[in-house]
Amino acid sequence: MTQVKPAPGGRMLTVLRVHLPSEIPIVGCEITPYVLLRRPDGGIFTDDVPEASAVDGYFMRYKWYRIQSDRRAAVCSVHPTEQATLQCIGCLKSKIPVAKSYHCSAKCFSDAWQHHKVLHERAISALNENGTEEEELFGRFGSGSSSSGIISAALSGSTPNLSQSSGANNGPTPVYPTGTEKSSGETWFEVGRSRTYTATADDIGHALRFECVVVDLETRGTMGAPTSVMTSRVIPAPTPTPRRLIPVNAADAMGHLDLDSRTSSFGTFTVLSYNILADTYATRSPQAIDGCATFFRRDRFSHVKKYEVEFNKAAQSLTDAIIPAAQKKLALNRLVKDNIALIAVLEAKFGNHGTENPSKRQLLCVANTHINIHHDLKDVKLWQIHTLLKGLEKIAVSADIPMLVCGDFNSIPGITSHGLLAMGKVDQMHPDLAVDPLGILRPLSKLTHQLPLVSAYSSFARMASVGYDLDHQRRRMDPATNEPLFTNCTRDFTYHRLHILHSGFIDCGVITGTVG
């Protein structure tokens, strides 16, 4: 919502615009409104203006309200903009937060049934581990349900006796003095006086209202009416999807690769690759230096050696070798992007089960990187990935060592850099290769590698096994590429750019893959 407050006279602090990053608040997630202000001198800014840092005698005052209706309606846990008509009694019996039990239709409930079953099993298991007998759990709520213990009950216009379960009492707990207003069957409870607000369980099912107003430091009077914005109903935080670990058979995963005596299971471990963009996006400085970290369990592996691939140094060497002196500054400006890769050689502590030579050390090479390059610089991205792969190739040849290659490559299926990773070569007619102003990719025939890399994700597509967990993962895979539909999902972009690959010398039964 946007409201413009022109100054009633003279020069003063003015609110130009207010909006929220999301219309739907989630319990436990901080809401930070975007407030655009104009200084008395005409400058535009978004910083907070507390009383202690008043601007020319003016500061900002904020208030948050919870809007409660006289007749509270239950909200669908899947579609928070819809009123609930069904409730899962199994959730109540399992002591799952009541807000997660509501659905807007029979189809909505049916589609979520498998997820409900998992929630019930986990909740009952947790209760049993804490010494609570299952019979006591079900006896507390009576025994009038169906034989399965899971039914859906129709709801009337309001929530039936929510006080029976924990987290259902949304009565006000005043944190600030006073703060209630009543209008048209609605009660406004003041719940905050700061610019930010974190929704609580008491807010579930209710809308929030944010108000801000300019205040005169001397008179303490407000300068005009408050600027306000409303949210949709607050929803509970979603229950994290249970982690599904699916062992992959070597024959399923390798497919086109020939397995030899080096492929023998020496233990099991899991691999997780993710990207936290803290350095670049959580600071005000646009010159943040990128970095990588690889974590491993010391009871499973010991550290043998590490290599640091600094692409900036590689860029300097490249320009010295092939770029004319007059173009070096321009070339370095294009090539230097502060990306690095970290390569760690680890030794397994699993023992030597099944190996032909028990005295031979079980080594593993793990590469981790973040190729953070603007999408217009396709040549630079491809050059950096090729540089990393050629370095790994040298390690593999010298040590006869299996590889894990993980990271955010910013490379979606279909572009040249992904093809180089997954297929070991590029299509020399690919339009991406037309972008090469420095000639760093020539000759194109050099854009290959001999590492027998296989995508850990694509292993699911080749598995003949069946089961709910496996089918659940397959629905998240793109059948055209055998890769996930996405590894990054935001309001504006949904794409697959984070990859985990392994060499064919690792039995894929050793690697247990997960897809979010």
N, C-alpha and C positions, 0 to 999 in steps of 0.2 A: 504494500500500500504506500502511496506517495501523497504527502500533503506539503504544500509550500506555504510558509508563514512569512509574509513580507513584514518588514519592520513597520510598526504603527507610526513611527516618526523618529528621525535621527538615525544614528548608526549604532547597531547592536548585533549581538550574536543571534544568528537565525538558523532554524532547522529547515533544510531544503528537502531532505528525503529520508524516509525510514522504510526499511523492508527486512524480512527475515530470510536466512539462508534456506530454510525449509518450512513448509506450511504445517508439517506434522511433527509435533514434539514427541520425543521418546524418553521414557523414564531413565534417568541416569546420564543423559546426554546434555551437555551445556548448550544453551541457546545464546548466541551472541548477535544481537541485531546490528544491521548496517545503518549507521546514522551519519548522514552527510550534513555538515555544518558550514556556515559562511561567517567568517570573522567580520568585525566591524570595518576592517580595511578592505574587504572584498575577497580575501583569500578563502579558498575552499579546502576543507580538511575533514578527516574522519576520526581523529583522536578523541578520547574522552576528555571532558572538561569538568573535573570534580571541583568542589568548593575550594579546596586547597590550591588549585591551579586556575583560578578564575581568569577569564579573558576580558580585559577592559571592564571589569566590574560585573561580569555575568558568568554563570556556571549552569550546568545541566542537572536536572533532577529526574530520576527514573522511578517508575512503579510497575510492578507486575501484579495482575489479578487473576484469580481462578474464577471462571464463570460457571456457577452451579445452577442448574435448573431445579425447580421444585420437584419434578418427576425425572429422575435420572434414567437415561436409557443405556442399556448395555451395548457395547460396540464390538463388532466382529474383530477377532484377533488377527485375521489375515487381511481383511479389507477394512481398515480403520475408518473409512468414510461411510461405511454401511452400518445400519443398526442390526444388532444380533437378533436372530429368531430361534437359534438352537444352542444347546449347551451340552458339553460332554461331561456326563456324570462321573466317568472314569477319572477325569482330571481332579474332580473334587475329592474322590475317594483316595487318590494318590497324593493329596495335599499339594498339588501343583497350583500356582497362583491362579485365582479364579478368572482373571482377565484373559488368560490363555485358553479358557474353555469355551469361549463364545464363537459362533459362526453365523454368517448371514443367510445361509441357505443349506439345503441338504447336499447339494453338489460341493459346496465349499467344505463342508464337514467330511464328505467322502474323499475328496482330493487330499485332505490333510490327515486321513485316518492312519496311514503308515507312520507318519511323524508322531501322532498321538500315541501309538503303540510303543514307540521307542521312549517317549517321555514317561509313560506309565511304568515301563520296565525299569528305567533308570531311577525313577522316584522310589519305587517299591524296594529296589535293591539297596538304595541309600538308607532307607528307613530300616531295613533288616540289618544292615551293617551297624546301625546305631543301636541295635538291641530292641527295636520295636517289632513285635510280632505282626505278621500280615493279617492274622485273624482279628487282632485288635483294631487295625487300620480300617478294615472293611466293616467291622461291627459297629464302629463309632457312627457310621453314616447309615446304619440299618441294612437290611438284606432284601429290600424290595426290588432290586434291579433284575435284569435278565440274567440268564445263566452265564453269559460271557462277562458280566460285570461292567460292560461298556454300553451305554445307551445315549441317545440324544434326546433332550427334552425341549419341547416348544416353550418359548418365552412369551409372556404377555408384554404389554407396552413398557413395563418397568422391570428392573432387576429383582428377582425373587430372593429376599432375605440374604443379602450379601454378607451379613455379619457372621454367618456360620463359618466362614473360612478366613484364613489369615490374609492380610493385605486387602480385604474388601471394605474395611471401614475408612471411608473417605471424609470423615468429619474433620472440620478445620482444627489445626493445631497452630494457634497464632504464634508467629515468631516476632511480629511487629505489633506495636500498640494499635488498638482499634482496627480499622481496615475492613469493614463490611458495608456494602451498599445493596439496596434491594430495588429492582426495577423490572416491571413486566414479567413477574414470575421467575426472575433470575436473581441470584445473590452473588455479589462480587466479594470475594475474599482476597484481601491484600496478602500476597505471599512473598514479595521481594521488593527491595529498594536499591538494587544495583543495576548496572547496565546489562549484566548477564544473569541468566537464571537456569537452574538445573531442575527439570521436572522430577517430581517424587511420585511414589505410589498413590498418594492421596489425590493427585491430579488426573489419574487415569479416567478416561471417559469425559473429561471436561475440557473446554476451550480455555486458552490463556489470552490475556490482553496485556500488551506492553504499551506504556505511555512514557513520553519524555516531554519536558518543557524547559524553556529557558527561565532562569531565576535571577533577579537582581540581587547582587551580593549585599547591597546597602539596605534596601527596603525589605528584602526577603520575599518580595511579591513576584508572582509569575508573570511572564511577559506574553500574554495571549493564552489561547486555549491549548491544551496538550495535543501533541501529535501522537496518534495511536495506531496500532496494528493488531489484528486478531490472528490466532492460530486455529488450526483444526483441533479436534479432540486429541488429547494426549493418549498415546498408546504405550503398552508395556514394552520393555526391551525384549527383543526376540530371544528365544532359547537357542543357544548355539547348536548348529547341526552336529550331531555326534560324529566323531572322527571315524571314518570308515577305512580300515587298512585291508587292502586286498592283495594277497600274495599272487605273483604272476609267475607262471611256469616258464622255464627257459625256452622251451620249444615255441610257446606262444609268442614270447617277446622278441626273440631273435629274428624269426621269420627268414629273411633273405641271407642272414649271416651264418657262416659255418662255425660250429662250435668245436673246439679242440680240447686237448687235455688241460689247458689252462683254465677252462671253465669248470670250476668245482666249488661247491658251496663251502665257505669257511665260517659261516655265521649269518646272522640277520641284523639289519639296521634300517633305519628310516632316514629319509632326506627331506628337508623342508627348505624351500627357497622363497624369500620374500624381500620386498623393497620398502624401507621406511624413508620417505623423502624429507627427513627432518632437516638435513643440512641446507638444502636448497630452498625449501618452501616454508620452514618454520622460523626463519630469521628474516630480518629486514635487509640484510646484505645480499645483493645478487651475485656476489663473487665467492660464494661458499665453495670450498674444495670438496669434491666427491671422495668417498672412501668405501671400503668393503671390509667385512668381517666374516670369518668362518668359525663357527662354534662346533665343538665335538665333545663327546662324552669321554672323559679321561679313563673311565673304567672299561671302555670298549676300544679305544685307540690311543696310541702315543704319537707325539709329533716327531717327525724325522727331519724335515727340511721345508723351507718355504721359498717361493720366488715372488717378487713383486714386479708386475708389468706396468711400467709408467709410459702410457701412450704419448705423453708430451715429449719425453726423451726420444722415443721412437720417431716422433714427428720431426724433431730437430735433426736426427740422423738422416731421415729420408730427404729432407729439404737440402741438406748439405750434399747429398749424393746425386740428386736428379734435378733440382730446381735451380734455374739461373739466378745469379746473385741479385739481379734487379727485381726478381719476383719473390725473393725469400720472405720478406716481411708480409706480403699478401698471403703467401702460402701458409706461413705459421699462424696467421690470424684465422685461417680456415681450418687448420688441422689441430691446433691446440685447444682441447676442450676439457682438460682436467679430469678425464676419466682414468681409472686404473683397473687392474685385475689382480687378484690374489690367488696364488697357486700354492697349495699345501700338500705335502706328501706325508701320509699317515701310515702307521703300522698297526694292523689289527691285533687285538688281544683275545680273539675268539677261541684260539687254539688252532689246530691244523686238521680238522675233521675231514677225512676223505681225500686229502692231498696225497699225491704220489711221493712227494719228498717232504716229510714232516719237518726237516730242518730248514726248509726254505721260508724266508720271511714273507708274510702276506702284506704287501704294500698296496696302497690306494692313493691315487692322485686326485685331489678335489680342486677344481677351478671355480672361482666366484667373481662375478663382475657386474658392473652397472654401466651400460653403454648409453649415456644420457646425451643425445645429440639431436638437434632440430631435424625434423623430418625432411627438410629441403636438402640437407647435407648427406644424401644417400651414399655418395662416394666415400666420405669420411667414416661413416658407420661401417660400411663394408670393409674398408681398409683396417679399421681397428679390430673387427671380429676376425679377419683373416690373419692379422698379426698375432692375436692370441692363439688361434688354432695352430699356426706354424710353430709357435713356441711349445705348445702341448705336444705336437707331433715329435719334436726333438726329445722331449722327456720320455715319451712312450717308447721310442726306438732305443734310447740309451738304457732304459731300466726295465723294459718289457713289463710295463705296469698298467693296470686297468685305470680307466678315467671316469670321473664324474664331472660334468660341466654344468654349472648352475648360474642363474642370474637373470637380471632384467636387461634383455638385449634390445628392447624397444623394436622388436622385429616380428611382425605379424606374418602368418603363413601367406605365401604368394610373392613376397618381396625377395630380392636377391640375397640379402644377409641371412634370412631364414633358410633359403635353399642351400646356402653354403654350409650352414650348421647341420642341417638334417640330412642332406644328400651328398655332401662332400664336394659339390661343384655348383656352378651357376649356369643358367641359360644365357649363352652369349648373345642372344637376340633380345634379352629382356630390356624393356624401356628404361629401367632404373640405371642401366650402364651408360646411358647417354649423358648422364650427369657426372662428368669427370674433367673439370676445367684444368686441373693440374697434371693430369695424365698419371695419377698414382695407381690406377688399376691396370695399366697396360704392361705387358700383353695380357689379354683376358684369359689366356690359357693357364696363367699362373694361379688363378683363383680356384684352387682345389686344396684338398687335404686328404690324407690317408687314414685318418682316425675312423674306426668303425662305429660311429656314434648312432645311437638309437634314442628316440624320444621316450622317456619313461611314461608320459601320458598315453602315447599311441599304443602301448602294450594292451590297454583295455580293449581296443578294437579287434585285436587278434585272438582274444581269449574265447574259447568255446564254452566256458562254464556259464552257468545260469545262477540266478539268485537275486534277491531284492537289492542288496547293496551294489552288485555289479550292474544290474539294470538301471539303478538310480544314477550311477556314474555315466553309463553309456548315453543317457538322455542329455548329459551335459557336454557331450563330445560332438564335434562337427564331423559328419560322416564323409565329407569331401576331403578332409585333411587328416582325419584321425587325431586331431588335437582338440583341446578344450574350446568351447564356444567363447570363453573369455577367462582371463586371469586378472583383469582390471575392469571394474564396473563403476562408473560415475554417472552423474546426471547427464553429461554430454557425450561420454565416450564409453563404449563397451568393446573390448578387444582382447586378444591373446598375445601377450608380449613377454611373459616370463616363462623361462624354459628350464627343464631338467633333462639332461641327456647323459647317457652312459655308454661306455664302450662295450663291444660284443664280448670282451673277455671277462665281464662280470655276469654271473648267472643272474638273470632277472628275478629268480626266486629269492635272491639275497635282498633285492630292493623291494620295498613295499611302498607303493605309490598312493598318493592321495590327490584328489581333485576337489577343490573347495566346495 
